[in-house]
């Protein structure tokens, strides 16, 4: 099942104001970045990756949630959830298609 903008906005309502054209463009890029290695969790991985991408963008200042105790300004709670999902599914950085999701 492919991720839809409507499903994403229900799961992550903090991005409602982003506008569908921007969400669709970013979703298309994220779809290329997340491999099928996530299996049944791929849709969740795509949504988390999209939320992380948006939160770390200049647009996402209001949605950016930096976990307490994390000094890295390039991390968001969405990115950490994505990383945990990758680890739980045994998805390595090389199988993600990039090194941006796992350290």
C-alpha positions as CSV (number, residue, x, y, z in Angstrom):
1,X,0.0,0.0,0.0
2,X,1.3,3.4,-0.9
3,X,1.3,6.3,1.5
4,X,-1.2,9.0,0.7
5,X,-1.1,12.7,1.7
6,X,-4.5,12.3,3.3
7,X,-3.3,9.4,5.5
8,X,-0.1,11.3,6.4
9,X,-2.1,14.3,7.5
10,X,-4.4,12.2,9.7
11,X,-1.4,10.5,11.3
12,X,0.6,13.7,11.7
13,X,-1.9,16.6,11.9
14,X,0.9,19.0,12.9
15,X,1.7,19.2,9.1
16,X,-1.8,20.1,8.0
17,X,-0.7,23.6,7.0
18,X,2.1,22.4,4.8
19,X,-0.1,22.3,1.7
20,X,-0.7,19.4,-0.5
21,X,1.7,20.4,-3.4
22,X,4.7,20.6,-1.0
23,X,3.7,17.4,0.8
24,X,3.3,15.6,-2.5
25,X,6.7,16.7,-3.7
26,X,8.5,15.8,-0.5
27,X,6.6,12.4,-0.3
28,X,7.8,11.6,-3.8
29,X,11.4,12.2,-2.7
30,X,11.0,10.2,0.5
31,X,9.4,7.3,-1.3
32,X,12.7,7.0,-3.2
33,X,14.7,7.1,0.0
34,X,12.9,4.3,1.9
35,X,13.5,0.8,0.7
36,X,11.1,-2.2,0.7
37,X,13.4,-3.7,3.4
38,X,10.9,-2.4,6.0
39,X,8.3,-5.0,4.8
40,X,4.9,-4.4,6.4
41,X,6.3,-1.4,8.2
42,X,7.3,0.5,5.1
43,X,4.3,2.9,5.1
44,X,5.0,3.9,8.7
45,X,8.7,4.3,7.8
46,X,7.8,6.6,4.8
47,X,5.5,8.7,7.0
48,X,8.1,9.0,9.8
49,X,10.8,9.9,7.2
50,X,8.5,12.5,5.6
51,X,7.7,14.0,9.0
52,X,11.4,14.1,9.9
53,X,12.2,15.8,6.6
54,X,9.5,18.4,7.1
55,X,10.3,19.0,10.7
56,X,14.0,19.6,9.9
57,X,13.2,22.0,7.1
58,X,12.8,25.8,7.6
59,X,9.0,25.2,7.3
60,X,9.0,22.8,10.2
61,X,10.2,25.1,13.0
62,X,6.8,24.8,14.8
63,X,6.7,21.0,14.4
64,X,10.3,20.3,15.2
65,X,10.5,18.4,18.4
66,X,14.0,17.8,19.5
67,X,14.1,15.0,22.1
68,X,15.3,16.1,25.6
69,X,19.0,15.5,26.1
70,X,19.8,15.4,22.4
71,X,22.3,18.0,21.4
72,X,22.1,17.2,17.7
73,X,20.0,19.9,15.9
74,X,19.7,17.5,13.0
75,X,17.5,15.1,15.0
76,X,13.8,15.1,15.5
77,X,11.5,12.8,17.4
78,X,10.3,11.5,14.0
79,X,13.9,10.8,12.9
80,X,14.6,8.9,16.1
81,X,11.4,6.8,15.7
82,X,12.4,6.1,12.1
83,X,15.8,5.0,13.3
84,X,14.3,2.7,15.9
85,X,11.9,1.2,13.4
86,X,14.8,0.5,11.0
87,X,16.8,-1.2,13.8
88,X,13.7,-3.2,14.9
89,X,13.3,-4.4,11.3
90,X,17.0,-5.1,10.8
91,X,17.3,-2.5,8.1
92,X,20.8,-1.3,7.7
93,X,21.8,2.1,6.3
94,X,22.9,0.5,3.1
95,X,19.5,-1.2,2.7
96,X,17.8,2.1,3.3
97,X,19.2,3.5,0.1
98,X,21.1,6.2,2.0
99,X,22.9,6.7,5.2
100,X,20.6,9.6,6.3
101,X,18.2,7.4,8.3
102,X,20.7,5.5,10.5
103,X,23.9,6.3,12.2
